[in-house]
């Protein structure tokens, strides 16, 4: 799996095509990966992309809370 990810990123890099990456991985972990297998992927991503941090509540988590409440009501819990 890691090799496939690297191959995609590397192909974009070598062809000069743009790359947009979204992740919930902290920038410090990207800059200092504990596993060397991730280092070459993260290095290439940092070389190609400018990090932009977006803070805020998770829309998925908010949606899950709403769905959970609806299911509880439906089940009479």
PQR file with spaces between the fields and no chain letter, atoms N, CA, C, O and H, PARSE charges and radii, in Angstrom:
ATOM       1  N    UNK     1       0.824   -1.200    0.000 -0.4000 1.5000
ATOM       2  CA   UNK     1       0.000    0.000    0.000 -0.0000 2.0000
ATOM       3  C    UNK     1       0.864    1.260    0.000  0.5500 1.7000
ATOM       4  O    UNK     1       0.618    2.182   -0.777 -0.5500 1.4000
ATOM       5  N    UNK     2       1.878    1.301    0.871 -0.4000 1.5000
ATOM       6  CA   UNK     2       2.748    2.479    0.922 -0.0000 2.0000
ATOM       7  C    UNK     2       3.457    2.691   -0.405  0.5500 1.7000
ATOM       8  O    UNK     2       3.639    3.826   -0.846 -0.5500 1.4000
ATOM       9  H    UNK     2       2.078    0.552    1.503  0.4000 1.0000
ATOM      10  N    UNK     3       3.853    1.604   -1.035 -0.4000 1.5000
ATOM      11  CA   UNK     3       4.545    1.706   -2.324 -0.0000 2.0000
ATOM      12  C    UNK     3       3.624    2.304   -3.378  0.5500 1.7000
ATOM      13  O    UNK     3       4.070    3.095   -4.209 -0.5500 1.4000
ATOM      14  H    UNK     3       3.705    0.682   -0.677  0.4000 1.0000
ATOM      15  N    UNK     4       2.355    1.940   -3.357 -0.4000 1.5000
ATOM      16  CA   UNK     4       1.391    2.493   -4.305 -0.0000 2.0000
ATOM      17  C    UNK     4       1.203    3.988   -4.076  0.5500 1.7000
ATOM      18  O    UNK     4       1.159    4.763   -5.032 -0.5500 1.4000
ATOM      19  H    UNK     4       1.993    1.297   -2.682  0.4000 1.0000
ATOM      20  N    UNK     5       1.092    4.392   -2.825 -0.4000 1.5000
ATOM      21  CA   UNK     5       0.949    5.816   -2.503 -0.0000 2.0000
ATOM      22  C    UNK     5       2.173    6.581   -2.988  0.5500 1.7000
ATOM      23  O    UNK     5       2.049    7.629   -3.622 -0.5500 1.4000
ATOM      24  H    UNK     5       1.127    3.762   -2.049  0.4000 1.0000
ATOM      25  N    UNK     6       3.353    6.051   -2.689 -0.4000 1.5000
ATOM      26  CA   UNK     6       4.576    6.717   -3.133 -0.0000 2.0000
ATOM      27  C    UNK     6       4.623    6.810   -4.654  0.5500 1.7000
ATOM      28  O    UNK     6       4.986    7.857   -5.191 -0.5500 1.4000
ATOM      29  H    UNK     6       3.454    5.200   -2.174  0.4000 1.0000
ATOM      30  N    UNK     7       4.269    5.750   -5.352 -0.4000 1.5000
ATOM      31  CA   UNK     7       4.311    5.758   -6.813 -0.0000 2.0000
ATOM      32  C    UNK     7       3.393    6.818   -7.407  0.5500 1.7000
ATOM      33  O    UNK     7       3.751    7.465   -8.391 -0.5500 1.4000
ATOM      34  H    UNK     7       3.974    4.900   -4.916  0.4000 1.0000
ATOM      35  N    UNK     8       2.220    7.000   -6.826 -0.4000 1.5000
ATOM      36  CA   UNK     8       1.292    8.031   -7.306 -0.0000 2.0000
ATOM      37  C    UNK     8       1.880    9.416   -7.079  0.5500 1.7000
ATOM      38  O    UNK     8       1.892   10.245   -7.989 -0.5500 1.4000
ATOM      39  H    UNK     8       1.928    6.474   -6.027  0.4000 1.0000
ATOM      40  N    UNK     9       2.365    9.667   -5.877 -0.4000 1.5000
ATOM      41  CA   UNK     9       2.942   10.973   -5.555 -0.0000 2.0000
ATOM      42  C    UNK     9       4.174   11.235   -6.409  0.5500 1.7000
ATOM      43  O    UNK     9       4.353   12.344   -6.914 -0.5500 1.4000
ATOM      44  H    UNK     9       2.355    8.993   -5.138  0.4000 1.0000
ATOM      45  N    UNK    10       5.018   10.236   -6.572 -0.4000 1.5000
ATOM      46  CA   UNK    10       6.231   10.387   -7.368 -0.0000 2.0000
ATOM      47  C    UNK    10       5.908   10.637   -8.839  0.5500 1.7000
ATOM      48  O    UNK    10       6.588   11.428   -9.493 -0.5500 1.4000
ATOM      49  H    UNK    10       4.872    9.336   -6.162  0.4000 1.0000
ATOM      50  N    UNK    11       4.887    9.977   -9.362 -0.4000 1.5000
ATOM      51  CA   UNK    11       4.493   10.200  -10.757 -0.0000 2.0000
ATOM      52  C    UNK    11       4.035   11.641  -10.969  0.5500 1.7000
ATOM      53  O    UNK    11       4.375   12.261  -11.977 -0.5500 1.4000
ATOM      54  H    UNK    11       4.334    9.335   -8.831  0.4000 1.0000
ATOM      55  N    UNK    12       3.268   12.171  -10.025 -0.4000 1.5000
ATOM      56  CA   UNK    12       2.837   13.573  -10.124 -0.0000 2.0000
ATOM      57  C    UNK    12       4.044   14.497  -10.066  0.5500 1.7000
ATOM      58  O    UNK    12       4.127   15.474  -10.810 -0.5500 1.4000
ATOM      59  H    UNK    12       2.992   11.667   -9.207  0.4000 1.0000
ATOM      60  N    UNK    13       4.976   14.180   -9.180 -0.4000 1.5000
ATOM      61  CA   UNK    13       6.186   14.990   -9.014 -0.0000 2.0000
ATOM      62  C    UNK    13       7.004   15.009  -10.306  0.5500 1.7000
ATOM      63  O    UNK    13       7.376   16.077  -10.790 -0.5500 1.4000
ATOM      64  H    UNK    13       4.909   13.385   -8.576  0.4000 1.0000
ATOM      65  N    UNK    14       7.281   13.833  -10.859 -0.4000 1.5000
ATOM      66  CA   UNK    14       8.119   13.744  -12.055 -0.0000 2.0000
ATOM      67  C    UNK    14       7.462   14.376  -13.276  0.5500 1.7000
ATOM      68  O    UNK    14       8.158   14.877  -14.159 -0.5500 1.4000
ATOM      69  H    UNK    14       6.979   12.965  -10.465  0.4000 1.0000
ATOM      70  N    UNK    15       6.130   14.360  -13.339 -0.4000 1.5000
ATOM      71  CA   UNK    15       5.437   14.944  -14.487 -0.0000 2.0000
ATOM      72  C    UNK    15       5.167   16.437  -14.308  0.5500 1.7000
ATOM      73  O    UNK    15       4.694   17.096  -15.233 -0.5500 1.4000
ATOM      74  H    UNK    15       5.565   13.953  -12.622  0.4000 1.0000
ATOM      75  N    UNK    16       5.464   16.971  -13.120 -0.4000 1.5000
ATOM      76  CA   UNK    16       5.249   18.398  -12.871 -0.0000 2.0000
ATOM      77  C    UNK    16       3.796   18.766  -12.669  0.5500 1.7000
ATOM      78  O    UNK    16       3.435   19.939  -12.757 -0.5500 1.4000
ATOM      79  H    UNK    16       5.848   16.435  -12.368  0.4000 1.0000
ATOM      80  N    UNK    17       2.959   17.781  -12.400 -0.4000 1.5000
ATOM      81  CA   UNK    17       1.538   18.041  -12.193 -0.0000 2.0000
ATOM      82  C    UNK    17       1.276   18.445  -10.744  0.5500 1.7000
ATOM      83  O    UNK    17       2.002   18.031   -9.841 -0.5500 1.4000
ATOM      84  H    UNK    17       3.252   16.828  -12.328  0.4000 1.0000
ATOM      85  N    UNK    18       0.243   19.251  -10.524 -0.4000 1.5000
ATOM      86  CA   UNK    18      -0.058   19.685   -9.155 -0.0000 2.0000
ATOM      87  C    UNK    18      -0.591   18.532   -8.309  0.5500 1.7000
ATOM      88  O    UNK    18      -1.053   17.512   -8.822 -0.5500 1.4000
ATOM      89  H    UNK    18      -0.347   19.588  -11.258  0.4000 1.0000
ATOM      90  N    UNK    19      -0.512   18.729   -7.016 -0.4000 1.5000
ATOM      91  CA   UNK    19      -0.974   17.719   -6.069 -0.0000 2.0000
ATOM      92  C    UNK    19      -1.628   18.426   -4.893  0.5500 1.7000
ATOM      93  O    UNK    19      -1.052   19.345   -4.310 -0.5500 1.4000
ATOM      94  H    UNK    19      -0.137   19.557   -6.600  0.4000 1.0000
ATOM      95  N    UNK    20      -2.818   17.997   -4.554 -0.4000 1.5000
ATOM      96  CA   UNK    20      -3.505   18.496   -3.361 -0.0000 2.0000
ATOM      97  C    UNK    20      -3.727   17.301   -2.449  0.5500 1.7000
ATOM      98  O    UNK    20      -4.286   16.287   -2.867 -0.5500 1.4000
ATOM      99  H    UNK    20      -3.285   17.251   -5.027  0.4000 1.0000
ATOM     100  N    UNK    21      -3.289   17.422   -1.213 -0.4000 1.5000
ATOM     101  CA   UNK    21      -3.410   16.341   -0.241 -0.0000 2.0000
ATOM     102  C    UNK    21      -4.204   16.858    0.948  0.5500 1.7000
ATOM     103  O    UNK    21      -3.923   17.940    1.464 -0.5500 1.4000
ATOM     104  H    UNK    21      -2.835   18.246   -0.874  0.4000 1.0000
ATOM     105  N    UNK    22      -5.182   16.098    1.378 -0.4000 1.5000
ATOM     106  CA   UNK    22      -5.884   16.424    2.621 -0.0000 2.0000
ATOM     107  C    UNK    22      -5.627   15.290    3.599  0.5500 1.7000
ATOM     108  O    UNK    22      -5.625   14.119    3.220 -0.5500 1.4000
ATOM     109  H    UNK    22      -5.410   15.219    0.958  0.4000 1.0000
ATOM     110  N    UNK    23      -5.414   15.642    4.843 -0.4000 1.5000
ATOM     111  CA   UNK    23      -5.126   14.634    5.856 -0.0000 2.0000
ATOM     112  C    UNK    23      -5.468   15.172    7.236  0.5500 1.7000
ATOM     113  O    UNK    23      -5.555   16.382    7.443 -0.5500 1.4000
ATOM     114  H    UNK    23      -5.416   16.593    5.150  0.4000 1.0000
ATOM     115  N    UNK    24      -5.657   14.268    8.159 -0.4000 1.5000
ATOM     116  CA   UNK    24      -5.825   14.673    9.552 -0.0000 2.0000
ATOM     117  C    UNK    24      -4.560   14.372   10.350  0.5500 1.7000
ATOM     118  O    UNK    24      -4.575   14.401   11.581 -0.5500 1.4000
ATOM     119  H    UNK    24      -5.586   13.285    7.991  0.4000 1.0000
ATOM     120  N    UNK    25      -3.465   14.083    9.645 -0.4000 1.5000
ATOM     121  CA   UNK    25      -2.178   13.839   10.297 -0.0000 2.0000
ATOM     122  C    UNK    25      -1.567   15.177   10.687  0.5500 1.7000
ATOM     123  O    UNK    25      -1.516   16.095    9.867 -0.5500 1.4000
ATOM     124  H    UNK    25      -3.453   14.060    8.646  0.4000 1.0000
ATOM     125  N    UNK    26      -1.106   15.300   11.915 -0.4000 1.5000
ATOM     126  CA   UNK    26      -0.499   16.530   12.408 -0.0000 2.0000
ATOM     127  C    UNK    26       0.770   16.853   11.629  0.5500 1.7000
ATOM     128  O    UNK    26       1.535   15.949   11.290 -0.5500 1.4000
ATOM     129  H    UNK    26      -1.148   14.555   12.581  0.4000 1.0000
ATOM     130  N    UNK    27       1.001   18.124   11.343 -0.4000 1.5000
ATOM     131  CA   UNK    27       2.157   18.551   10.554 -0.0000 2.0000
ATOM     132  C    UNK    27       3.471   18.134   11.202  0.5500 1.7000
ATOM     133  O    UNK    27       4.432   17.826   10.495 -0.5500 1.4000
ATOM     134  H    UNK    27       0.380   18.858   11.618  0.4000 1.0000
ATOM     135  N    UNK    28       3.534   18.116   12.514 -0.4000 1.5000
ATOM     136  CA   UNK    28       4.770   17.695   13.187 -0.0000 2.0000
ATOM     137  C    UNK    28       5.074   16.225   12.925  0.5500 1.7000
ATOM     138  O    UNK    28       6.237   15.845   12.788 -0.5500 1.4000
ATOM     139  H    UNK    28       2.754   18.366   13.088  0.4000 1.0000
ATOM     140  N    UNK    29       4.044   15.407   12.855 -0.4000 1.5000
ATOM     141  CA   UNK    29       4.245   13.998   12.536 -0.0000 2.0000
ATOM     142  C    UNK    29       4.694   13.836   11.081  0.5500 1.7000
ATOM     143  O    UNK    29       5.497   12.956   10.771 -0.5500 1.4000
ATOM     144  H    UNK    29       3.099   15.716   12.966  0.4000 1.0000
ATOM     145  N    UNK    30       4.181   14.671   10.208 -0.4000 1.5000
ATOM     146  CA   UNK    30       4.602   14.630    8.806 -0.0000 2.0000
ATOM     147  C    UNK    30       6.062   15.054    8.679  0.5500 1.7000
ATOM     148  O    UNK    30       6.819   14.467    7.905 -0.5500 1.4000
ATOM     149  H    UNK    30       3.529   15.386   10.460  0.4000 1.0000
ATOM     150  N    UNK    31       6.449   16.063    9.433 -0.4000 1.5000
ATOM     151  CA   UNK    31       7.838   16.538    9.367 -0.0000 2.0000
ATOM     152  C    UNK    31       8.812   15.570   10.030  0.5500 1.7000
ATOM     153  O    UNK    31       9.972   15.484    9.627 -0.5500 1.4000
ATOM     154  H    UNK    31       5.834   16.539   10.061  0.4000 1.0000
ATOM     155  N    UNK    32       8.351   14.843   11.040 -0.4000 1.5000
ATOM     156  CA   UNK    32       9.212   13.917   11.799 -0.0000 2.0000
ATOM     157  C    UNK    32       8.535   12.561   11.960  0.5500 1.7000
ATOM     158  O    UNK    32       8.133   12.199   13.066 -0.5500 1.4000
ATOM     159  H    UNK    32       7.409   14.912   11.367  0.4000 1.0000
ATOM     160  N    UNK    33       8.404   11.813   10.875 -0.4000 1.5000
ATOM     161  CA   UNK    33       7.711   10.526   10.979 -0.0000 2.0000
ATOM     162  C    UNK    33       8.507    9.524   11.806  0.5500 1.7000
ATOM     163  O    UNK    33       9.725    9.429   11.660 -0.5500 1.4000
ATOM     164  H    UNK    33       8.730   12.107    9.977  0.4000 1.0000
ATOM     165  N    UNK    34       7.827    8.776   12.674 -0.4000 1.5000
ATOM     166  CA   UNK    34       8.529    7.791   13.498 -0.0000 2.0000
ATOM     167  C    UNK    34       8.951    6.556   12.698  0.5500 1.7000
ATOM     168  O    UNK    34       9.814    5.794   13.134 -0.5500 1.4000
ATOM     169  H    UNK    34       6.837    8.854   12.793  0.4000 1.0000
ATOM     170  N    UNK    35       8.348    6.365   11.544 -0.4000 1.5000
ATOM     171  CA   UNK    35       8.621    5.192   10.716 -0.0000 2.0000
ATOM     172  C    UNK    35       9.287    5.646    9.420  0.5500 1.7000
ATOM     173  O    UNK    35       8.723    6.455    8.684 -0.5500 1.4000
ATOM     174  H    UNK    35       7.647    6.984   11.190  0.4000 1.0000
ATOM     175  N    UNK    36      10.467    5.138    9.141 -0.4000 1.5000
ATOM     176  CA   UNK    36      11.231    5.541    7.960 -0.0000 2.0000
ATOM     177  C    UNK    36      10.479    5.250    6.663  0.5500 1.7000
ATOM     178  O    UNK    36      10.716    5.905    5.648 -0.5500 1.4000
ATOM     179  H    UNK    36      10.926    4.481    9.739  0.4000 1.0000
ATOM     180  N    UNK    37       9.580    4.275    6.691 -0.4000 1.5000
ATOM     181  CA   UNK    37       8.821    3.950    5.477 -0.0000 2.0000
ATOM     182  C    UNK    37       7.941    5.111    5.029  0.5500 1.7000
ATOM     183  O    UNK    37       7.660    5.264    3.840 -0.5500 1.4000
ATOM     184  H    UNK    37       9.388    3.743    7.516  0.4000 1.0000
ATOM     185  N    UNK    38       7.508    5.928    5.987 -0.4000 1.5000
ATOM     186  CA   UNK    38       6.664    7.065    5.649 -0.0000 2.0000
ATOM     187  C    UNK    38       7.485    8.303    5.280  0.5500 1.7000
ATOM     188  O    UNK    38       6.971    9.219    4.638 -0.5500 1.4000
ATOM     189  H    UNK    38       7.736    5.804    6.953  0.4000 1.0000
ATOM     190  N    UNK    39       8.727    8.330    5.675 -0.4000 1.5000
ATOM     191  CA   UNK    39       9.548    9.530    5.509 -0.0000 2.0000
ATOM     192  C    UNK    39       9.656    9.964    4.056  0.5500 1.7000
ATOM     193  O    UNK    39       9.513   11.151    3.763 -0.5500 1.4000
ATOM     194  H    UNK    39       9.144    7.586    6.196  0.4000 1.0000
ATOM     195  N    UNK    40       9.902    9.040    3.143 -0.4000 1.5000
ATOM     196  CA   UNK    40      10.069    9.454    1.746 -0.0000 2.0000
ATOM     197  C    UNK    40       8.759    9.967    1.156  0.5500 1.7000
ATOM     198  O    UNK    40       8.772   10.854    0.303 -0.5500 1.4000
ATOM     199  H    UNK    40      10.018    8.076    3.381  0.4000 1.0000
ATOM     200  N    UNK    41       7.629    9.419    1.599 -0.4000 1.5000
ATOM     201  CA   UNK    41       6.336    9.913    1.125 -0.0000 2.0000
ATOM     202  C    UNK    41       6.094   11.316    1.658  0.5500 1.7000
ATOM     203  O    UNK    41       5.746   12.222    0.902 -0.5500 1.4000
ATOM     204  H    UNK    41       7.618    8.698    2.293  0.4000 1.0000
ATOM     205  N    UNK    42       6.278   11.495    2.964 -0.4000 1.5000
ATOM     206  CA   UNK    42       6.037   12.795    3.577 -0.0000 2.0000
ATOM     207  C    UNK    42       6.995   13.852    3.042  0.5500 1.7000
ATOM     208  O    UNK    42       6.593   14.994    2.820 -0.5500 1.4000
ATOM     209  H    UNK    42       6.561   10.759    3.579  0.4000 1.0000
ATOM     210  N    UNK    43       8.255   13.487    2.831 -0.4000 1.5000
ATOM     211  CA   UNK    43       9.220   14.445    2.283 -0.0000 2.0000
ATOM     212  C    UNK    43       8.782   14.936    0.911  0.5500 1.7000
ATOM     213  O    UNK    43       8.849   16.131    0.621 -0.5500 1.4000
ATOM     214  H    UNK    43       8.582   12.559    3.011  0.4000 1.0000
ATOM     215  N    UNK    44       8.339   14.024    0.079 -0.4000 1.5000
ATOM     216  CA   UNK    44       7.901   14.397   -1.265 -0.0000 2.0000
ATOM     217  C    UNK    44       6.655   15.277   -1.201  0.5500 1.7000
ATOM     218  O    UNK    44       6.548   16.254   -1.941 -0.5500 1.4000
ATOM     219  H    UNK    44       8.285   13.053    0.315  0.4000 1.0000
ATOM     220  N    UNK    45       5.722   14.939   -0.329 -0.4000 1.5000
ATOM     221  CA   UNK    45       4.506   15.746   -0.180 -0.0000 2.0000
ATOM     222  C    UNK    45       4.863   17.152    0.291  0.5500 1.7000
ATOM     223  O    UNK    45       4.343   18.130   -0.245 -0.5500 1.4000
ATOM     224  H    UNK    45       5.809   14.144    0.272  0.4000 1.0000
ATOM     225  N    UNK    46       5.743   17.265    1.284 -0.4000 1.5000
ATOM     226  CA   UNK    46       6.141   18.590    1.773 -0.0000 2.0000
ATOM     227  C    UNK    46       6.884   19.385    0.706  0.5500 1.7000
ATOM     228  O    UNK    46       6.800   20.613    0.676 -0.5500 1.4000
ATOM     229  H    UNK    46       6.165   16.470    1.719  0.4000 1.0000
ATOM     230  N    UNK    47       7.605   18.697   -0.165 -0.4000 1.5000
ATOM     231  CA   UNK    47       8.310   19.382   -1.250 -0.0000 2.0000
ATOM     232  C    UNK    47       7.330   19.924   -2.291  0.5500 1.7000
ATOM     233  O    UNK    47       7.582   20.960   -2.905 -0.5500 1.4000
ATOM     234  H    UNK    47       7.673   17.700   -0.141  0.4000 1.0000
ATOM     235  N    UNK    48       6.224   19.228   -2.484 -0.4000 1.5000
ATOM     236  CA   UNK    48       5.272   19.588   -3.532 -0.0000 2.0000
ATOM     237  C    UNK    48       4.121   20.460   -3.051  0.5500 1.7000
ATOM     238  O    UNK    48       3.498   21.154   -3.855 -0.5500 1.4000
ATOM     239  H    UNK    48       6.019   18.386   -1.984  0.4000 1.0000
ATOM     240  N    UNK    49       3.830   20.438   -1.766 -0.4000 1.5000
ATOM     241  CA   UNK    49       2.621   21.080   -1.250 -0.0000 2.0000
ATOM     242  C    UNK    49       2.947   22.068   -0.142  0.5500 1.7000
ATOM     243  O    UNK    49       3.915   21.899    0.600 -0.5500 1.4000
ATOM     244  H    UNK    49       4.336   19.874   -1.113  0.4000 1.0000
ATOM     245  N    UNK    50       2.124   23.097   -0.045 -0.4000 1.5000
ATOM     246  CA   UNK    50       2.239   24.048    1.059 -0.0000 2.0000
ATOM     247  C    UNK    50       1.193   23.682    2.105  0.5500 1.7000
ATOM     248  O    UNK    50       0.000   23.672    1.802 -0.5500 1.4000
ATOM     249  H    UNK    50       1.337   23.234   -0.648  0.4000 1.0000
ATOM     250  N    UNK    51       1.619   23.380    3.331 -0.4000 1.5000
ATOM     251  CA   UNK    51       0.647   22.991    4.358 -0.0000 2.0000
ATOM     252  C    UNK    51      -0.280   24.144    4.744  0.5500 1.7000
ATOM     253  O    UNK    51       0.164   25.275    4.936 -0.5500 1.4000
ATOM     254  H    UNK    51       2.588   23.388    3.577  0.4000 1.0000
ATOM     255  N    UNK    52      -1.552   23.844    4.852 -0.4000 1.5000
ATOM     256  CA   UNK    52      -2.558   24.793    5.314 -0.0000 2.0000
ATOM     257  C    UNK    52      -3.355   24.085    6.399  0.5500 1.7000
ATOM     258  O    UNK    52      -4.021   23.083    6.137 -0.5500 1.4000
ATOM     259  H    UNK    52      -1.913   22.924    4.696  0.4000 1.0000
ATOM     260  N    UNK    53      -3.285   24.606    7.609 -0.4000 1.5000
ATOM     261  CA   UNK    53      -4.000   23.979    8.719 -0.0000 2.0000
ATOM     262  C    UNK    53      -5.406   24.557    8.803  0.5500 1.7000
ATOM     263  O    UNK    53      -5.596   25.773    8.789 -0.5500 1.4000
ATOM     264  H    UNK    53      -2.743   25.419    7.821  0.4000 1.0000
ATOM     265  N    UNK    54      -6.366   23.682    8.889 -0.4000 1.5000
ATOM     266  CA   UNK    54      -7.763   24.082    9.023 -0.0000 2.0000
ATOM     267  C    UNK    54      -8.253   23.538   10.357  0.5500 1.7000
ATOM     268  O    UNK    54      -8.332   22.325   10.553 -0.5500 1.4000
ATOM     269  H    UNK    54      -6.212   22.695    8.901  0.4000 1.0000
ATOM     270  N    UNK    55      -8.580   24.439   11.264 -0.4000 1.5000
ATOM     271  CA   UNK    55      -9.089   24.045   12.578 -0.0000 2.0000
ATOM     272  C    UNK    55     -10.607   24.111   12.574  0.5500 1.7000
ATOM     273  O    UNK    55     -11.212   24.829   11.778 -0.5500 1.4000
ATOM     274  H    UNK    55      -8.516   25.424   11.104  0.4000 1.0000
ATOM     275  N    UNK    56     -11.188   23.379   13.444 -0.4000 1.5000
ATOM     276  CA   UNK    56     -12.637   23.433   13.580 -0.0000 2.0000
ATOM     277  C    UNK    56     -13.177   22.085   14.000  0.5500 1.7000
ATOM     278  O    UNK    56     -12.438   21.112   14.149 -0.5500 1.4000
ATOM     279  H    UNK    56     -10.697   22.796   14.091  0.4000 1.0000
ATOM     280  N    UNK    57     -14.463   22.053   14.185 -0.4000 1.5000
ATOM     281  CA   UNK    57     -15.125   20.816   14.575 -0.0000 2.0000
ATOM     282  C    UNK    57     -15.228   19.880   13.383  0.5500 1.7000
ATOM     283  O    UNK    57     -15.366   20.316   12.240 -0.5500 1.4000
ATOM     284  H    UNK    57     -15.063   22.844   14.064  0.4000 1.0000
ATOM     285  N    UNK    58     -15.160   18.607   13.663 -0.4000 1.5000
ATOM     286  CA   UNK    58     -15.308   17.594   12.632 -0.0000 2.0000
ATOM     287  C    UNK    58     -16.772   17.509   12.214  0.5500 1.7000
ATOM     288  O    UNK    58     -17.649   17.272   13.044 -0.5500 1.4000
ATOM     289  H    UNK    58     -15.048   18.252   14.592  0.4000 1.0000
ATOM     290  N    UNK    59     -17.030   17.703   10.926 -0.4000 1.5000
ATOM     291  CA   UNK    59     -18.401   17.583   10.438 -0.0000 2.0000
ATOM     292  C    UNK    59     -18.883   16.139   10.523  0.5500 1.7000
ATOM     293  O    UNK    59     -20.063   15.886   10.767 -0.5500 1.4000
ATOM     294  H    UNK    59     -16.317   17.895   10.251  0.4000 1.0000
ATOM     295  N    UNK    60     -17.983   15.209   10.325 -0.4000 1.5000
ATOM     296  CA   UNK    60     -18.354   13.797   10.445 -0.0000 2.0000
ATOM     297  C    UNK    60     -18.787   13.479   11.870  0.5500 1.7000
ATOM     298  O    UNK    60     -19.803   12.818   12.088 -0.5500 1.4000
ATOM     299  H    UNK    60     -17.024   15.415   10.127  0.4000 1.0000
ATOM     300  N    UNK    61     -18.011   13.953   12.830 -0.4000 1.5000
ATOM     301  CA   UNK    61     -18.327   13.674   14.229 -0.0000 2.0000
ATOM     302  C    UNK    61     -19.669   14.304   14.607  0.5500 1.7000
ATOM     303  O    UNK    61     -20.462   13.695   15.324 -0.5500 1.4000
ATOM     304  H    UNK    61     -17.186   14.490   12.652  0.4000 1.0000
ATOM     305  N    UNK    62     -19.918   15.517   14.127 -0.4000 1.5000
ATOM     306  CA   UNK    62     -21.197   16.167   14.417 -0.0000 2.0000
ATOM     307  C    UNK    62     -22.343   15.378   13.796  0.5500 1.7000
ATOM     308  O    UNK    62     -23.394   15.208   14.415 -0.5500 1.4000
ATOM     309  H    UNK    62     -19.274   16.012   13.544  0.4000 1.0000
ATOM     310  N    UNK    63     -22.140   14.895   12.570 -0.4000 1.5000
ATOM     311  CA   UNK    63     -23.165   14.093   11.907 -0.0000 2.0000
ATOM     312  C    UNK    63     -23.428   12.789   12.636  0.5500 1.7000
ATOM     313  O    UNK    63     -24.571   12.343   12.737 -0.5500 1.4000
ATOM     314  H    UNK    63     -21.286   15.033   12.067  0.4000 1.0000
ATOM     315  N    UNK    64     -22.360   12.177   13.146 -0.4000 1.5000
ATOM     316  CA   UNK    64     -22.517   10.933   13.898 -0.0000 2.0000
ATOM     317  C    UNK    64     -23.303   11.149   15.180  0.5500 1.7000
ATOM     318  O    UNK    64     -24.125   10.315   15.560 -0.5500 1.4000
ATOM     319  H    UNK    64     -21.432   12.540   13.064  0.4000 1.0000
ATOM     320  N    UNK    65     -23.053   12.264   15.844 -0.4000 1.5000
ATOM     321  CA   UNK    65     -23.805   12.572   17.072 -0.0000 2.0000
ATOM     322  C    UNK    65     -25.294   12.693   16.766  0.5500 1.7000
ATOM     323  O    UNK    65     -26.139   12.184   17.503 -0.5500 1.4000
ATOM     324  H    UNK    65     -22.385   12.942   15.536  0.4000 1.0000
ATOM     325  N    UNK    66     -25.600   13.376   15.664 -0.4000 1.5000
ATOM     326  CA   UNK    66     -26.997   13.567   15.273 -0.0000 2.0000
ATOM     327  C    UNK    66     -27.634   12.218   14.929  0.5500 1.7000
ATOM     328  O    UNK    66     -28.749   11.931   15.365 -0.5500 1.4000
ATOM     329  H    UNK    66     -24.914   13.790   15.065  0.4000 1.0000
ATOM     330  N    UNK    67     -26.935   11.394   14.153 -0.4000 1.5000
ATOM     331  CA   UNK    67     -27.462   10.078   13.785 -0.0000 2.0000
ATOM     332  C    UNK    67     -27.658    9.198   15.017  0.5500 1.7000
ATOM     333  O    UNK    67     -28.656    8.484   15.120 -0.5500 1.4000
ATOM     334  H    UNK    67     -26.029   11.627   13.799  0.4000 1.0000
ATOM     335  N    UNK    68     -26.721    9.248   15.940 -0.4000 1.5000
ATOM     336  CA   UNK    68     -26.822    8.456   17.162 -0.0000 2.0000
ATOM     337  C    UNK    68     -28.062    8.862   17.953  0.5500 1.7000
ATOM     338  O    UNK    68     -28.808    8.006   18.429 -0.5500 1.4000
ATOM     339  H    UNK    68     -25.910    9.828   15.856  0.4000 1.0000
ATOM     340  N    UNK    69     -28.278   10.161   18.091 -0.4000 1.5000
ATOM     341  CA   UNK    69     -29.445   10.653   18.830 -0.0000 2.0000
ATOM     342  C    UNK    69     -30.738   10.232   18.140  0.5500 1.7000
ATOM     343  O    UNK    69     -31.703    9.854   18.805 -0.5500 1.4000
ATOM     344  H    UNK    69     -27.672   10.856   17.704  0.4000 1.0000
ATOM     345  N    UNK    70     -30.761   10.294   16.809 -0.4000 1.5000
ATOM     346  CA   UNK    70     -31.960    9.886   16.069 -0.0000 2.0000
ATOM     347  C    UNK    70     -32.237    8.398   16.258  0.5500 1.7000
ATOM     348  O    UNK    70     -33.392    7.998   16.405 -0.5500 1.4000
ATOM     349  H    UNK    70     -29.978   10.600   16.268  0.4000 1.0000
ATOM     350  N    UNK    71     -31.199    7.582   16.254 -0.4000 1.5000
ATOM     351  CA   UNK    71     -31.374    6.138   16.446 -0.0000 2.0000
ATOM     352  C    UNK    71     -31.850    5.825   17.862  0.5500 1.7000
ATOM     353  O    UNK    71     -32.694    4.951   18.064 -0.5500 1.4000
ATOM     354  H    UNK    71     -30.261    7.907   16.135  0.4000 1.0000
ATOM     355  N    UNK    72     -31.307    6.536   18.829 -0.4000 1.5000
ATOM     356  CA   UNK    72     -31.749    6.325   20.210 -0.0000 2.0000
ATOM     357  C    UNK    72     -33.228    6.653   20.347  0.5500 1.7000
ATOM     358  O    UNK    72     -33.981    5.928   20.997 -0.5500 1.4000
ATOM     359  H    UNK    72     -30.622    7.246   18.666  0.4000 1.0000
ATOM     360  N    UNK    73     -33.635    7.759   19.724 -0.4000 1.5000
ATOM     361  CA   UNK    73     -35.044    8.155   19.795 -0.0000 2.0000
ATOM     362  C    UNK    73     -35.918    7.113   19.099  0.5500 1.7000
ATOM     363  O    UNK    73     -36.980    6.747   19.604 -0.5500 1.4000
ATOM     364  H    UNK    73     -33.024    8.348   19.195  0.4000 1.0000
ATOM     365  N    UNK    74     -35.471    6.644   17.947 -0.4000 1.5000
ATOM     366  CA   UNK    74     -36.216    5.638   17.199 -0.0000 2.0000
ATOM     367  C    UNK    74     -36.369    4.346   18.000  0.5500 1.7000
ATOM     368  O    UNK    74     -37.412    3.695   17.945 -0.5500 1.4000
ATOM     369  H    UNK    74     -34.609    6.941   17.537  0.4000 1.0000
ATOM     370  N    UNK    75     -35.338    3.983   18.732 -0.4000 1.5000
ATOM     371  CA   UNK    75     -35.364    2.762   19.540 -0.0000 2.0000
ATOM     372  C    UNK    75     -35.984    2.972   20.920  0.5500 1.7000
ATOM     373  O    UNK    75     -36.155    2.021   21.682 -0.5500 1.4000
ATOM     374  H    UNK    75     -34.490    4.512   18.777  0.4000 1.0000
ATOM     375  N    UNK    76     -36.317    4.219   21.232 -0.4000 1.5000
ATOM     376  CA   UNK    76     -36.922    4.522   22.520 -0.0000 2.0000
ATOM     377  C    UNK    76     -35.955    4.423   23.678  0.5500 1.7000
ATOM     378  O    UNK    76     -36.340    4.079   24.795 -0.5500 1.4000
ATOM     379  H    UNK    76     -36.178    4.991   20.612  0.4000 1.0000
ATOM     380  N    UNK    77     -34.713    4.723   23.410 -0.4000 1.5000
ATOM     381  CA   UNK    77     -33.693    4.639   24.462 -0.0000 2.0000
ATOM     382  C    UNK    77     -33.414    5.989   25.076  0.5500 1.7000
ATOM     383  O    UNK    77     -32.581    6.097   25.976 -0.5500 1.4000
ATOM     384  H    UNK    77     -34.401    5.002   22.502  0.4000 1.0000
